[in-house]
Amino acid sequence: MAKIVSLADGIAELVHDGDVVALEGFTHLIPFAAGHEIIRQGRRGLTLVRMTPDVIYDQLIGAGCASRLVFSWGGNPGVGSLHRFRDAVQHSWPVPLELEEHSHAGMANRYVAGASGLPFAVLRGYTGTDLPRHTATIRSVDCPFTGETLTALPALRPDVTVVHAQRADRAGNVQMWGITGVQKEAVLAARRSLVTVEELVDELTPVPGQVVLPGWAITAVARVPGGAHPSYTQGYSVRDNDFYRDWDAISRDRDTFRAWIARHVLTTEVPA
């Protein structure tokens, strides 16, 4: 059964220097508050994994938490580039950043393989692209039944996956709905997991299109209202589009970025 913890305690216990860490969420339910706690606790040498790294990964990279990024697309959605990401790749600031790039389908299938306890995923993607020449984890394999050449990718097994959801009951069963992306697979593939939620309830009320993660599959749950801001949580909050636009200017300059992190992350704490 998942245990109920504070966000600070959850990150302290579950996220360690050098870990492979996935903070998943697609368009909404992006675990910003948890990412900020990782920055506050000064984690270093992380391999960050995510299908679509956006602003929270820009912040983690700019804060010096990451040494490697495994991903399939990176950008500030609807705005443009991630300038802290670009600075790390192009100028090694604040530390060099190694890249492992895949397709969306490749990343999703790697999570599925990890969640299924399989050593690798098989798909028809990547054919005719440059990715196999630049990414050592993309291999080819011949089907033993048809002889067809397919693509094989190693399973993704993060040390810890962090996601945000709408609610959990007091036994640690988590309920989420809306655009849920690969959160379920990323949690099931991980060795440890932390779910931040808008609220804790005595009983989960069924919702159309819901995904329920059972408490036995989750390590810890933390109540963090607004934990997805500036992304949104369906039924609880709306997307802060102004923040995404403002981030472009904030993140372009190193000193402006550092001042923002100092004011809005390092000196801000989430109530226990």
N, C-alpha and C positions, 0 to 999 in steps of 0.2 A: 504494500500500500504506500502511495506517495505520502511524504510528510509535508506538513504545512510549515513554511519558513518565511523569514523576512527576505527581501531581495538581497540585501547586503550579505546575510548569512548564506543564502543560496549560492551566490557567486563565489564567495570565499571558499565554500566547501567543494564546489563542483568544477570551477574553472581554474586551471593551473597554468603557470608559465609553460610554454612549449606545446600546449594542447592543440588538437584539431577541433575547432569550434564552428558549429553551424548555427547561425541566427537566421531562421527562415521565416518567410512571410512574403506574400505577393500582393502588392498594391495596398492591402490593409493587413492588420494584425502583425505589423512589423515591430519586433521587440526593442524599441528605442531605449526605454528605461533600463533594460538589462544591459544593453550595449554601453550606456553611460556609466553604469556601475562597474563594468569591466575596466573602463578608462579610469574611474576614480580609484580602483584598487591596484592600478599600475601593472596590469598583466603585460608580459612581454613574450616575444618569440612565437606568437600564435599563428597557426595555419587557419585562416578564415575560409570557410566554405559557404557558398550560397549561389543559387541559380542566378539571381539578379541583384548583385550588390549595388545599393544606391547610397543615400546620404549617411545612414548609420555606419556603413563600412568606410565611407570617406572619412568620417570622424575617427573611427578606430585606427585606420591607417595613419591619418595625420597626427594622432596622439602617440604614435610609436608602438602600438600594441601588436602589430602584425609583421611577420617576416615573409609570409607566403599567402597567396590568394588562389583558391580553386573556384572557378566560376564559369558562367556561360554568357554573361552580358553585364556591363557595368556602366552606369550613367545616372544622372539626376533626371528622373522621368518627367518628360514634358518641358525640360529646361535645357539640358546640355550635358557637358562633361562633369566628371568628378575631379576637381582640381587637386585635392590632396592625394588622390589615387595617381593622377598623372605625374605629380611632383615626385612621388616615391619611385615610380617606374623610370622616369626620365632623369631624375637628379639624385635619387637615393636619399631623399629627405622625408622624414627625419631618419629613416633607416632604409636600406635597400629592400625591395619587394619582389620576390620571385612569383612568377605567374604560371598557372596551369589552366589552360583554356579549353572548354568543351562546348558542345551544343546544348540547348535546353533539353532536348530529348536524351542526350547522353547523361546529363546530370540527373534527370528524373529517374532514368533506368538504373543508374548507379545507386541512388537511394533505395530503390525497390530491391535491388540485389542485396544491399546491406540489411534491409529490413527482413528479407527472406532467408538470411543466413547463407547466402550463396557467395562464392568467391569472386564472381564477375558477372557482368551484364552483357547480353548479346543483342545487337540491333543492326539495321541496315543503313544507318546514318554514316556520315563523314565521307562517303564515297565521292571522289572528285574535289575534295576540299584540301586546303593546305594544312589543316590542323594536325594530321598524323605526322607531318614533317617537323612540327614544332612542339608536340606534346608527347612525351615518352610513354604515357599511360594509355595511349590509343594503339591497339594492336589488331591484327586480322586473324581470323580463325575459319577453317573450312568446316562446313556442316557435315557431320558424319553420315547423314541420311541422303542429302541431295548433292553434296559437293560444292554448294554455293559458298562463296567467300563473304563472310560477315565481319562486323566490327565487334571486338571484345574490349570491355572496359572494366577495371577493377572496381569491386563494390566500394561504396562510400560507407565507412564506419566511424563517424566522428567520436572523439572522446566525450564530447558533450554537445547536445543540441538544446537551443533555447528558442522557445516560441511564445507568442502571446495568444490568449483566447478570451472569449467572453466571460466564462464562469467555470467554477469547479465546485463540487460538493466537498464536505468535510472529510471524506475518505480519499480525496485526491483524484476523483474521476473528473475529467476535463471535457467541456462541451464547447465546440466552436462551430460557426456557420458563416455563410457568405463565400467570398473567394478564399478557398483554403489551400490552394497550391499543393506543395509537397510536405506540409507540416507533419502529417501523420507518418509518412514514410521516414522523414528525417528523425523523428522521435524514436520510432521503432528500430531504426538502424544504429542509434547511438548507444554507447556504453553507459552514459549518464544523461539525464535530461532535467531541465528546469522549465516550467511553464508559468508565466506571469498571467494573471487573470484580472478582469475588471472587478469581479465580486466573488465571494464565497457564499454558497447557499446551502440550505439543508437538503434540498432535493432538486435534481436537474429536471426541468420541464421540457418535454420534447419540442423541437423546433424543426420546421421543414428544411431538408438539406443539411442537417447537422452531421458533424463528425464527433464521435465520442471516443476519447482516449482513456482506457481504463487505468485506474490508479496503480494496478500492479505493473504497468508498463512505463510508469513515470517515476523519477527519483524524488522530485520535490516540486511543490507548487507555492507561489508567492502571490499574495494579493497586491496588485499595483494598479489602482485606477488611473486611467489615462496613460498606461504603459506603452501604448503604440504611437503616441503623438510624436511627430506631426502626421504620420499616416493615420488611418482611421480604424475604428472598431465598429463593425456593422451593429446597429441597434444601440450604440452607446456614444459615438462621437463621429464627427465629419473630418474629412481631410483638410489639413491646414495648407492650402495651396500657396498662400503668401510666404510661408516659411520656405517651401521648396524654391520659390523664385528668389527670395532673399539669400538663400544659401549660396547661390552662384557668386555673389559679390563677397560674402563672408569668407568663402573658402579659397578665393583666388590669391589672396595675400597671406603669407605665413604669419605675420604678426597679428593681423586681424583675426585669423583663425585661432591662434593661441589665446588671444584676449577673449574670444567668444567661449572657448573651452574652459578657460579659467573662471569666467563669470557664470556660465550656464550649466556646467558639468562638475568641475572640480569642487566648487563651493556650494553645490546644491545636493541635498540628500533626500532620498525617498523615505517618507515616514515608515517606521517599522510596523 
